Structures are given as C-alpha cells and as structure tokens.
Amino acid sequence: LAPTFALTPVISSMQGAVGGNVSIPCQPQAAPRANIRWEKNGREVGTVHANGDLHLTQLTKQSSGRYTCVATNALGEARSSCNLNVQAQSVIRERPVDRTVLVNGSTTLPCKASYDSSKSDVVYSWTFNNHVIDFTGRNDDSATYSMPNAVTSQDGTLYITSAKYRHEGMYTCHVTSVTGSISAEGYLTVNGPPGEPGGVHARGGNTEKAYQGELELWWQDGQKHGYDVTYYIIEYRSFFDDRDAWTVWRDDIPYGATAIQLDKYRDWRGYVVKGGLSPGSAYHFRVTACNSEIGCGPPSSGPYEYYSMASAPPIYPPDNVGGGGGAEGLLQIKWDPLPRSKWGSQTIAYTMYFRPKKEDERDALWETVKTDKTYFNKVVGLSNYYLPYTVKVQARNPEGSGPNSTEATVMSAERLPEAQPIFESAEAINTTAGMVYWIPVPATREEARGAIGGYQINYWQEGPQCDGGGELEAGATSVNIYGDVSEGLLIGLDPGSANCVNLQYYNAAGLGPKTDNYYLEMTNLQPSLYPEYVTVVSQGRESVRLFWRGVSTKASEEPIRGYKAWYWEVTENIRAARVEDFGQTQTGVIHGVEKDTIYRLRMLAYSSGGDGAKSSDVYFTLGGQVSYDPLSSEIRNSSPRHQLIFTHFLIIFAISLIFVHNVF
C-alpha cells in the first residue's frame, strides 16, 4: 500500500505562542511502513519523533508557515500540510473536539495551550453549559469529571467517566495567564437506548368506561439518544397485583406496526392490546422503547391510570391440578386457587370433572362436582385403591364458565401393605456396620398396593434365639431405606454384639407386616496393636525381605488372620500406597522395588474385624532399610542399633523354626 492521507490527513491549521512548543501529528496509512520527513518551504525542518510527529520548540514569529509531512515507501509518496500561526500571546494549540459516547461510557475532551513557559504559567478550567465544573470534590462534579494533568500545567484534558444523558452539552475549556484568557468549545453527545416514552394512555378512555377485553394504547416517543426505535414492549399490572408485579403482554411489537394513520397525530404511536386481559379487572400499562442493536431504555413512568375491563366469564383455568394420597378408599383432588385478578367478576367458584382413566375414554362419562373450594375428596372404596383418574377443573363466575384446565391424572389413595419382603441374609462388614439383604416386594398394584416407598429395618440386641419378646424388640431402632431396593446398611452397632433384625415394606399408606426375626452377629474389634521391630533387608535385584514381630490380641478382638505391608515412594502420600498381604507369616518379600528410590513402609495386622493399627514409618531402598530424615531428605545407612535388633530377631526367628520342627 502506497502512503496515503485519505483517512488521516494532517491537521489543516494550528496555533502557537512565541516561546512555546507545538507538536503536529503525521499518521499516514502505508504498507510497508512509511518513512516520515517534514518540510517547510522545500527544506527539512524540526525534530521528527519515532511516530512521525513534528516537534517544534521555542517558537518565534518566523516559525509561522506551511509545514508538510512527506511519507514515502517503496510503492510511492504522499504529502499533507498544516499551516502554523505563531502569535505573541498564549494560544490553545490542541482544541476540544466534538465527541460521542455511549451512556455509562467514558471519554476525554482535549485542551492544550502553547505559551512561553519562561515568562508565565497558565491555569485550565472548564464550564458545562455555563456551569463552572468544580474539581475540588465539594459537589457531585468530581464523580464524573477530572483534570489530572492540570496540576503540572501539561494540559487541561477533561476526563468524563460514566457519562449520563444529563452530561450531554457544550463544554468550554478556559486557559488563563498573565496575558489574558482564551477559550475553545467542544460538544459532547451521549447516545444510548431510546428514551422513556411519554403520554401513555388508552385512546378515548376514561376511568368510568369499561372495555370489552381490549383497548388501543397510545404513546409518544422519548428522545432517540442516537438510536432509532425498532420495537416496543408493553407491560400491564392489575389492580390486584403488587406494586412491582408487572407482566409482559408482548415484547416484540415492531416500530412499523405502531404508526397512527391520522395526519394530526403523526407524532403519536399506538397499538391494540387484545387478549390476555382478564375481564372484571382494572389495569395500568407501561411502554418501553428498544433498539435491536443497543437494547432498551427505561419504561414509561407514572402516574398511571387504571382502565377497567367489563365483567365476563373467566378466560384462565386453574393451575396445578393434581392430588392423590389421603386415607384409604379416598380420591383426593386439589388445584391452585385462581388469582383474584383473573376472576372476571366479583366472585369465583369451580367445576371439577373426573372419571376412571382407561385406554379408551371417548365414551366414558364425567362425574361433575361444583364447589367454591380448591379441593375435593371422593370416597371410591377400599377396592379401588391406587387407581388412576382423569381430572380437569374450570373456573366459573356469575357471567359464565371459563376454559377447562389441562387434564391431569390423579391416583386414588394407596392401601396399607400386606406383602412382606423375603429375607435373604444379614452379615457384618466390619466391627460396627452390617448389611441386610432381601428380595423386594413386587412392584405391582396388587402386591405393592401403591407406589413403593421403601423398606424399614428394625434391629435390637438379643441372643441368637431372636424371640423378640418383652421389652427388647419394643426398644428396637429403625432405619428407613428409600426406594425399590434389595439391601440396607446398618451402622453404629456395638462390636461383638448379638443383634436381631426384621423387615417391613411401606408405601404412602403406612408400614406393612414385619418379617420373622433374623440373627446378625457383629465381629469383635480389629487388632489394637501393630507389628514391631519391622526390619527390611535386600533380597535380590528387584526385591526386599521384611521381618517383624507378630501381634497378640485381646479377648475383645478377633483372631489375627494375617499381616499387610503398606508402602509408597517418599515423594508421594499414603493414598498412593501399594498393599502386600503376607498372610499369617512374619516375613515376606516385596517385589518390583526400583533402584535409587526411597520407600516408606508401615505394617499392620488384620482380622475379620478389619485392619488394625499401622506401625510407625520405616524407610528402605533396594539395598535395605535406611535412616531417612523427611525434612532434610538426608539418607544414612542402617544404624548399629538397627543391625543389632535385626541380628537378635533372626536368632529368635531361627529358634522358633527349630522348635516348630521338633514339635511336629
């Protein structure tokens, strides 16, 4: 791209003061980037900044003239000129320019003077529509306006933040020095969504007239704020609604659909509001103007006038028709009351229809009930438990009946269960928790007698006979297991305790009969002691052997079933541990040990009561047990004490083997 100033010409003229400084920008478009030089009367002049701007200092009258920016690259050359006028007094060399900003946005208005700084200083100030802007913070001006560079007299640029429509207008920069005062103006335009519509009213309406379900709403547009209206939103609020309970009637009314076809009302807009307005009520209306590009402005504001609708049958049905539950043999139906704003008249009542739900209902007759309540209970008999009924409800007033609600399916009440789950087993999973297993009740109407609620496990402490008599079963603890399930967990049982359990199925009507009683024996406690004198020696090219002294158990603990080694690299944590089960021996081999890796080891004994306590940490490598400081990561070979303990342990271990051999 050859250099061009088509879009960014050099400023055509600029003022300067004798003894002052000026900078003239030069920003041509070019690719590759253009080389910039400045000429005056055909000769290169001034200091050219890296960005192409010409900087002139210590201006004199002779500095006045025509300065030309010359931009060149391999594809061509372009020129653009500025006339500089140097005067004896201070001048505003960078003047405010007209700006446009979006509402709540920020912008700046430049103001920079050229003056002889060796002889005088200047003071900057601003006025807005003849109001002097106060930068001291003593009023609200400082929330919007600031002039941060004026302290050093560099320039008087005005910063405007969070601009509102009220900030639109003419801004004047004043520059004062010993030689006098000069000023320059710039206009700020604040654009945004269309303004609030005004004059909202029903055409030809008054507070005594009653409309027949529709009316023509008129209004006038507010200020454009730079964006035309493209669509409108109409909202309403009834006499019976809360103050802020506005309902959107329509949110996509095209601008073109609101034109008034009467010449003398060309500046008015209008639209017919038809449908959705309940008879017998009175309404406020408000209108919001919107632009599809930038959004919506504020809605029209009050005072609002009420417009009444003539009484007529309700136009809305009741919501949330449903029911179910209740006592055995009942069909219970209920619905939400129709809001007062939707009655259509001064009173409201309901007509409810129901019939048994069948595959082909075309010829089935409806039973009809008229009521002023929002519920109805029908005795359908014990044999008609948990059967589906089709239900619909309509509202009615003295003017007539409204539309029917959507048909709903309501189940008659469930019946108390008679079925029992089939017990399968009960077993301890640790010292304080047990699982109970059963075959569920079939999920049929005849067996479940309703929707399956779940199962209740009753348990208490008693001997293996589980007679359940006396106060033992009466003090049973119960746990509910919800849903169509076949197992349940019991927790908080006493270690080693003898427990009895039975089961009950339940639905919404209540609990069914109990099963027989069954025995659940809890295991004793897990080992409380941990293996001692744990020693690690090298076994081979990828393995080590462990030795330890076994654990004895207490009377309240389960017999030892074996020993486990938990080991992991010291750079990891215990959650990454690998576990080796060595059974009941007191020695074992760990394979897969990597060279140049330090491991942490903890031993434990286990029983049917669970895992016992873990030993303290032991560190080892492929070469055997080491002393390791986790804080300093320092490794030392096994201490003499460790070697002595290991030697004594091997002697004891060998004697034990000889003793066992001689006995057997």
Disulfide bonds with the S-S distance in Angstrom:
Cys26-Cys69 1.89
Cys111-Cys173 1.94
Cys290-Cys296 2.02
Cys466-Cys500 1.96
